[in-house]
Amino acid sequence: MYVIKVMHGYIDKSGARTRKKDPKILMVFTSQVESAAFAHKIGGHVKPLAQIKSGHE
């Protein structure tokens, strides 16, 4: 599972940037190839979901 990181935040399901690290609201990709293509298109980079550390659960 992968998310897209952009400018001090992540892309949520609506396509907006958010600083929240909640997987329930983030746009999550199952394929690294798909996520890399999308990240390249919008100028972000791919980050594995397991590497996201939430400040408070």
C-alpha positions as CSV (number, residue, x, y, z in Angstrom):
1,M,0.0,0.0,0.0
2,Y,1.4,3.4,-1.1
3,V,0.5,7.0,-0.6
4,I,1.6,10.2,-2.4
5,K,3.6,12.8,-0.5
6,V,3.6,16.4,-1.7
7,M,4.9,19.6,-0.1
8,H,4.7,18.8,3.7
9,G,1.6,16.7,3.3
10,Y,-0.2,13.8,1.5
11,I,-2.9,13.6,-1.1
12,D,-6.3,12.7,0.4
13,K,-9.2,10.9,-1.4
14,S,-10.7,14.1,-2.7
15,G,-7.3,15.0,-4.4
16,A,-6.4,17.8,-2.0
17,R,-3.3,18.1,0.1
18,T,-3.6,17.3,3.8
19,R,-1.2,17.1,6.7
20,K,-3.2,14.4,8.4
21,K,-1.6,11.0,8.3
22,D,-4.8,9.0,8.7
23,P,-5.0,6.1,6.1
24,K,-8.8,6.3,6.2
25,I,-8.7,9.7,4.5
26,L,-5.6,9.4,2.3
27,M,-5.6,8.2,-1.3
28,V,-4.1,4.7,-1.0
29,F,-2.7,2.8,-4.0
30,T,-2.1,-0.9,-4.0
31,S,0.3,-0.8,-6.9
32,Q,3.7,0.9,-6.7
33,V,3.7,1.4,-10.5
34,E,0.3,3.2,-10.4
35,S,1.3,5.3,-7.5
36,A,4.6,6.3,-9.1
37,A,2.9,7.3,-12.3
38,F,0.4,9.5,-10.4
39,A,3.1,11.0,-8.2
40,H,5.2,11.8,-11.3
41,K,2.2,13.5,-12.9
42,I,1.5,15.8,-10.0
43,G,5.1,16.4,-8.8
44,G,5.0,14.3,-5.7
45,H,6.7,11.1,-4.6
46,V,5.6,7.7,-3.4
47,K,5.8,6.6,0.2
48,P,4.9,3.1,1.6
49,L,2.0,3.3,3.9
50,A,3.8,1.4,6.6
51,Q,6.4,4.2,6.9
52,I,3.8,6.8,7.8
53,K,4.0,7.4,11.6
54,S,0.9,9.0,13.1
55,G,1.6,11.4,15.9
56,H,-1.5,10.2,17.8
57,E,-3.6,7.1,17.1
